[in-house]
Amino acid sequence: MRKLLELSPNFSKKTRKSSSIKFIIIHYTGMQSEIASIQRLKNKKAKVSCHYLINRKGKIIQMVPENKTAWHAGISRWKTYRNLNINSIGIELVNKGHRFGYEKFNDLQINKLVALCKNIRKKYNIKKNNILGHSDIAPLRKIDPGEKFPWKKLSEYNLGSWYKNFRNDLKQTKTVKIRNLFFKNLFKIGYRYYSVKVPKKSDRFIIRAFQRRYTPKNVTGKLNQKILLISDFLAKSQ
């Protein structure tokens, strides 16, 4: 796979073991242009980077060697892992994001992402459910890659989790019970930053992160029977 080089100085100098790489984290750049994105990822003052950037034409640009820890995930959690930089490969997709005019990810970009993820997954024996979005691991502060990212398509290549068509085997439940069941399921799946037993105002950010991925046409931050059923399916699929 041909890759261009635009090396960033923003990475930890210590070489990490291949066995420590457990995740692929997908982001969007959230800036007005590809040039601005690359400039920021190479700026020492910004202290952010990624291993790979894929532009709108499907070109793959490597910015940090895979055996080094890029600074892309930040404060983050997933299951027993914290601050996932050291355990992940970070991939940025050029997209203006919600702030500057969120765009649909085009086929050239996604096809190259699929090829790159398949290569990385095979190389490091990464579990398919460990291919995540930035908003999955940092739901209180991040919303990328957002509701336009085609998680369902990636799942067709065993990249990331998705749900199958299912029957409504759960009876209609009261709101309080829905919340407890939903967040218990999310804990099994891997999401953090909430209490299963104690409701918080910030719960809506967790719900939105889940909805952006699995019900992207209905990102409300409110619980309903459908996302409970999806969470139940995913929790049982772990």
TADATA-V90367 format. One record per pair of residues at least 12 apart in sequence whose C-alpha atoms are under 10 Angstrom apart, sorted by the first residue. I is the first residue (numbers start at 1). GAP is how many residues later the second one is. Records with the same first field share a line. If there is no record, write none. Layout:
# TADATA-V90367
I: GAP  GAP
This chain:
# TADATA-V90367
1: 59  111  114  115  118
2: 57  58  59  60
3: 49  50  51  56  57  58  59  60
4: 48  49  55  56  57  58  59
5: 47  48  55  56  57  58  59  60
6: 32  33  35  36  46  47  55  56  57  58
7: 31  34  35  42  43  44  45  54  55  56  57  58
8: 30  31  32  33  34  35  36  39  40  41  42  43  54  55  56  57  62
9: 32  33  34  35  38  39  40  54  55  61
10: 31  32  33  34  35  36  37  38  39  40  53  54  59  60  61  62
11: 33  36  37  38  39  40  52  53  54  57  58  59  60  61  74
12: 52  55  56  57  58  59  73  74
13: 54  55  56  57
14: 53  54  55
15: 50  51  52  53  54
16: 50  51  52  53  70  71
17: 50  51  69  70
18: 48  49  50  69  105  106  107
19: 68  105  106  107
20: 47  66  67  68  104
21: 45  46  48  63  64  65  66  67  68  99  100  102  103  104  105
22: 59  62  64  65  66  67  99  102  103  104  105  108  109
23: 55  61  62  63  64  65  66  67  97  98  101  102  103  104  105  106  107  108  109
24: 60  61  63  64  65  66  67  93  96  97  102  103  104  105  106  107  108  109  110  135  136
25: 25  47  48  59  60  62  63  64  65  66  67  92  105  106  107  108  109  110  111  112  120
26: 24  26  27  46  47  63  64  65  66  67  87  91  105  106  107  108  109  110  118  119  123
27: 23  26  45  46  63  64  65  66  67  68  70  105  106  107  108  115  116  117  118  119  122
28: 25  26  63  64  65  66  67  68  69  70  74  77  105  106  115  116  117  118  121
29: 12  24  25  26  62  63  64  65  66  67  68  115  116
30: 62  63  64  65  66  67  68  69  70  71  72  114  115
31: 63  64  65  66  67  68  69  70  71
32: 62  63  64  65  67  68  69
33: 22  61  62  63  67
34: 19  20  21  22  59  60  61  62
35: 59
37: 12  16  55  56  57  58  59
38: 15  23  25  56
41: 12  22  30  31  51
42: 21
47: 23  24  25
48: 22  23  24  25  26
49: 14  15  20  21  22  23  24  41  42  43
50: 12  13  14  15  16  19  20  21  22  23  35  39  40  41  42
51: 12  13  14  15  16  17  18  19  20  21  37  38  39  40  41
52: 12  13  14  18  37  38  39  40  41  61  64
53: 37  38  39  40  41  60
54: 37  38  39  40  41  54  55  56  58  59  62
55: 37  38  39  40  51  53  54  55  57
56: 37  38  39  49  50  51  52  53  54
57: 37  49  50  51  52  55
58: 35  36  48  49  50  51  52  53  54  55
59: 49  50  53  54
60: 31  32  33  49  52  53  56
61: 30  31
62: 29
63: 28
64: 25  26
65: 24
66: 22  23  24  54
67: 19  22
68: 17  18  20  21
69: 15  16  17  18  19  20  21
70: 15  16  17  18  19  20
71: 12  13  14  15  17  18  19
72: 12  13  14  16  17  18  19  20  62
73: 12  13  14  15  16  17  60  61  62  64  65  69
74: 60  63  64
75: 62  63  66
76: 58  59  60  61  62  63  64  65  116  117
77: 59  60  61  62  113  114  115  116
78: 52  54  58  59  60  109  111  112  113  114  115
79: 58  107  108  109  110  111  112  113
80: 110  112
81: 56  109
82: 55
83: 54  55
84: 53  54
88: 38  42  43
89: 28  31  32  42
90: 42  43  44
91: 22  25  26  42  43
92: 21  52  53
93: 12  16  17  20  51  52
94: 15
95: 49  50
97: 46  47  48  49  51
98: 45  46  47  48
102: 43  44  45  46
103: 45  46
104: 42  43  44  45  46
105: 40  43  44  45
106: 43  44
110: 39  40  43  44
111: 42  43
113: 41
114: 39  40  41  43  44  45
115: 42
117: 14  37  40  41  42  43
118: 36  39  40  41
121: 37  38
126: 33
127: 31  32  33  34
128: 26  27  29  30  31  32  33
129: 26  29  30  31  32  33  60  61  105  108  109
130: 29  30  31  60
131: 20  23  24  27  28  29  30
132: 13  19  27  28  29  81
133: 12  13  16  18  27  76  80
134: 12  75
135: 56  70  71  73  74  75  77  78
136: 54  55  56  70  72  73  74  76  77
137: 53  54  55  56  69  72
138: 53  54  55  67  68  71
139: 52  53  54  63  64  65  66  67  68  69  70  71
140: 52  53  54  62  63  64  65  66  68  69
141: 64
142: 63  67
143: 62  65  66  69
144: 65  68  69
145: 67  68
146: 62  63  65  66  67  70
147: 61  62  63  64  65  66  67  68  69  70  71  72
148: 64  65  68  69
149: 63  64  67
150: 63  64  66
151: 61  62  63  65
152: 61  62
161: 28  52  53  73  76  77
162: 51  52  68  71  72  75
163: 51  66  67  68  69  70  71  74
164: 66  69  70
165: 65  68
166: 63  64  67
167: 62
168: 57  58  61
169: 60
170: 55  58  59  62
171: 54
172: 52  53
173: 51  52  55
174: 50  51
175: 48  49  50
176: 23  47
178: 45  46  47  49  50  51
179: 17  18  19  20  24  43  44  45  49
180: 15  16  17  18  19  48
181: 15  16  47  48  50  51
182: 14  25  41  42  43  45  46  47  48  49  50  53
183: 12  13  14  16  20  23  24  45  48  49
184: 12  13  47  48  51
185: 43  44  45  46  47  48  49  50  51
186: 20  21  24  42  45  46  48  49
187: 44  48
188: 43  44  46  47  48  49  50
189: 42  43  44  45  46  47  48  49
190: 45  48
191: 15  18  19
192: 14
193: 12  13
194: 12
202: 19
203: 18  19
204: 16  17  18  19
205: 15  16  17
206: 15
207: 12  13  14  15  16  20
208: 12  13  14  15
209: 12
210: 17  20  21
211: 12  16
214: 13  16  17
215: 12  15
